Amino acid sequence: MAQPGINIYTELGQNNISQGLYFKSAAMGDLNFGNNILSSGIQTSLDKNNKILVSGYTINASRYLILQRMVVELQGFFTMTELSEIIHTTNWGILMKIRRNHFEMAIGSNFKTYSFSEQAQKAYNIMNDAVSINETFNIIYLFRYNVKPSYNKWNIGWAITDIDYFQFNQETNPIFKLNGYLRFSNKFSVNADLSYELAGFTNLAFGYFGLNLKTGLIWNF
Amino acid sequence: MEFLTNKKIVLTFITVLFFESCSKDEGYFSLNETVDQRVEQSLDWDSKNPERELVINSDEYTIFCMADSHVGTTGNLDRFFSIAKESDAAAVIMAGDLCSGRLSDYDVLENHMPSGDSLPRFMVAGNHDLHFAGWNEYFSRFGSSTYFFTVRTPAGSDIFICLDTSEGTLGKIQFSWLSNVLKNMRQNYRQCIVITHNNFFRVKQAESTSLLPEEISALAELFTTNRVEMVITGHDHRKDDRLFGITRYIVMDPLEDKADNAGFFVLKIRKGEIKYNFGSFE
């Protein structure tokens, strides 16, 4: 029997291009059936200056496999994110995840496309061959360490990654995270993560780009 | 036991790296200022010096552009200046990673630069120019890395905006400055060209990094809405030329002596329109 779940979070952050603080909220729904998970979500930007209602959506499909006596999650994903009023990015790719008691690791590849909206194409007379730019075979990764084993009712940990719910950085622009959760029951937990983004990391001349805090809840029905 | 030994080695390496990066000594990782601090210094310099304008008595002019000379050695740099002078260039643009950041390499670079009278030059810093606390050397010798200059011809004037992306981001102050310059000045000029070191799009695999996707999108929007015709960058060491929206994004080959693909970029204004070609030493 399929088991549904919902993950809702709010994000408060600031970065070098934001005009003050930005505020986003997202809801993700998932459906577990057997060894498979289907999930989908939308993100909305709640800034007062923002004219975009839905700033992102994502669709993911996962299957759990046993490889070398290890449980491996294989995920395919598609995400669209409105990064500005006239430009959006799409990211699609695959991700392989492994979870151990204290560790979570993921590696995969994504294809990113920056595109102008149809409205912008008309407004600025953009030629067909200049509408989008593709970045292919980007490496995506996650390495997370949690202080307590994964079955514990609470946890704190840290992670280095270039991916987030609706965000895919280049592999050379990692995000550093502090995260934690508190599980009230098998069905209900709250979580938080603090993300710190550096620019120019692999140029070895790097500086602050942004900081954000996400707090959310997960409810499995 | 072996695990613990390995862990100790890794921890020691990370600790050394951390303290080295925080050090005020002139080590490789020594960056003594943030991008916002550098931009403040640059804008202060701009306010104390006259606006830079080239006056050309012809409707046509040519500017030679280069990046990534990584001095040390100066074979290609000397040849580049020589070709630019022979071609009667109005100016040269030097888009970062001009040297290693070492004091001795700044000395070599400065000694090989033509005088401003014989060949006007417009420079921005790159990430390598900051190493070994190199920004102090850059700033004291060459001045601002965030500014604009204009080229006035009888038929019209063009604006060139030079940005500091040596840290992989414009930072808050420079982003705001750029927005204001484009908003308040762009309409007064015929062509608008942006010069900076860091390339924008990661269209080829490389260990060096480009700007973050959010910043790329914000800048591409700014360039589109303000009709920026061209963005000239280096950093990636492999030339690239693509149109995104109404803005052409150029990545130049490196000028450094050891590069097999050493080259430069020639920007020509003809009848008010941009023409260009990539140049090499072959």
HADDOCK unambig.tbl for C-alpha pairs under 7 A between the chains (distance, minus, plus):
assign (segid A and resid 16 and name CA) (segid B and resid 171 and name CA) 5.21 0.50 0.50
assign (segid A and resid 16 and name CA) (segid B and resid 172 and name CA) 4.54 0.50 0.50
assign (segid A and resid 17 and name CA) (segid B and resid 172 and name CA) 6.26 0.50 0.50
assign (segid A and resid 17 and name CA) (segid B and resid 175 and name CA) 6.86 0.50 0.50
assign (segid A and resid 17 and name CA) (segid B and resid 215 and name CA) 6.50 0.50 0.50
assign (segid A and resid 83 and name CA) (segid B and resid 214 and name CA) 6.01 0.50 0.50
assign (segid A and resid 83 and name CA) (segid B and resid 217 and name CA) 6.13 0.50 0.50
assign (segid A and resid 84 and name CA) (segid B and resid 217 and name CA) 6.34 0.50 0.50
assign (segid A and resid 84 and name CA) (segid B and resid 218 and name CA) 6.20 0.50 0.50
assign (segid A and resid 86 and name CA) (segid B and resid 221 and name CA) 6.65 0.50 0.50
assign (segid A and resid 87 and name CA) (segid B and resid 217 and name CA) 6.32 0.50 0.50
assign (segid A and resid 87 and name CA) (segid B and resid 221 and name CA) 6.98 0.50 0.50
assign (segid A and resid 126 and name CA) (segid B and resid 245 and name CA) 5.30 0.50 0.50
assign (segid A and resid 126 and name CA) (segid B and resid 246 and name CA) 6.10 0.50 0.50
assign (segid A and resid 130 and name CA) (segid B and resid 243 and name CA) 5.32 0.50 0.50
assign (segid A and resid 130 and name CA) (segid B and resid 244 and name CA) 4.67 0.50 0.50
assign (segid A and resid 130 and name CA) (segid B and resid 245 and name CA) 5.21 0.50 0.50
assign (segid A and resid 131 and name CA) (segid B and resid 244 and name CA) 6.18 0.50 0.50
assign (segid A and resid 131 and name CA) (segid B and resid 245 and name CA) 5.76 0.50 0.50
assign (segid A and resid 132 and name CA) (segid B and resid 244 and name CA) 6.40 0.50 0.50
assign (segid A and resid 133 and name CA) (segid B and resid 244 and name CA) 6.81 0.50 0.50
assign (segid A and resid 134 and name CA) (segid B and resid 203 and name CA) 6.83 0.50 0.50
assign (segid A and resid 135 and name CA) (segid B and resid 202 and name CA) 5.94 0.50 0.50
assign (segid A and resid 135 and name CA) (segid B and resid 203 and name CA) 5.02 0.50 0.50
assign (segid A and resid 169 and name CA) (segid B and resid 212 and name CA) 6.53 0.50 0.50
assign (segid A and resid 169 and name CA) (segid B and resid 213 and name CA) 6.41 0.50 0.50
assign (segid A and resid 172 and name CA) (segid B and resid 209 and name CA) 5.33 0.50 0.50
assign (segid A and resid 173 and name CA) (segid B and resid 209 and name CA) 6.93 0.50 0.50
assign (segid A and resid 173 and name CA) (segid B and resid 212 and name CA) 6.95 0.50 0.50
assign (segid A and resid 199 and name CA) (segid B and resid 167 and name CA) 6.62 0.50 0.50
assign (segid A and resid 199 and name CA) (segid B and resid 168 and name CA) 4.94 0.50 0.50
assign (segid A and resid 199 and name CA) (segid B and resid 169 and name CA) 5.88 0.50 0.50
assign (segid A and resid 199 and name CA) (segid B and resid 211 and name CA) 6.98 0.50 0.50
assign (segid A and resid 199 and name CA) (segid B and resid 212 and name CA) 6.88 0.50 0.50
assign (segid A and resid 200 and name CA) (segid B and resid 167 and name CA) 5.36 0.50 0.50
assign (segid A and resid 200 and name CA) (segid B and resid 168 and name CA) 4.00 0.50 0.50
assign (segid A and resid 200 and name CA) (segid B and resid 209 and name CA) 5.97 0.50 0.50
assign (segid A and resid 202 and name CA) (segid B and resid 207 and name CA) 6.75 0.50 0.50
assign (segid A and resid 202 and name CA) (segid B and resid 208 and name CA) 5.62 0.50 0.50
assign (segid A and resid 202 and name CA) (segid B and resid 209 and name CA) 5.96 0.50 0.50
assign (segid A and resid 203 and name CA) (segid B and resid 127 and name CA) 6.56 0.50 0.50
assign (segid A and resid 203 and name CA) (segid B and resid 208 and name CA) 5.42 0.50 0.50
assign (segid A and resid 203 and name CA) (segid B and resid 209 and name CA) 6.17 0.50 0.50
assign (segid A and resid 204 and name CA) (segid B and resid 29 and name CA) 6.89 0.50 0.50
assign (segid A and resid 205 and name CA) (segid B and resid 127 and name CA) 5.58 0.50 0.50
assign (segid A and resid 205 and name CA) (segid B and resid 167 and name CA) 5.19 0.50 0.50
assign (segid A and resid 206 and name CA) (segid B and resid 167 and name CA) 4.92 0.50 0.50
assign (segid A and resid 206 and name CA) (segid B and resid 168 and name CA) 6.52 0.50 0.50
assign (segid A and resid 207 and name CA) (segid B and resid 34 and name CA) 6.51 0.50 0.50
assign (segid A and resid 207 and name CA) (segid B and resid 167 and name CA) 6.02 0.50 0.50
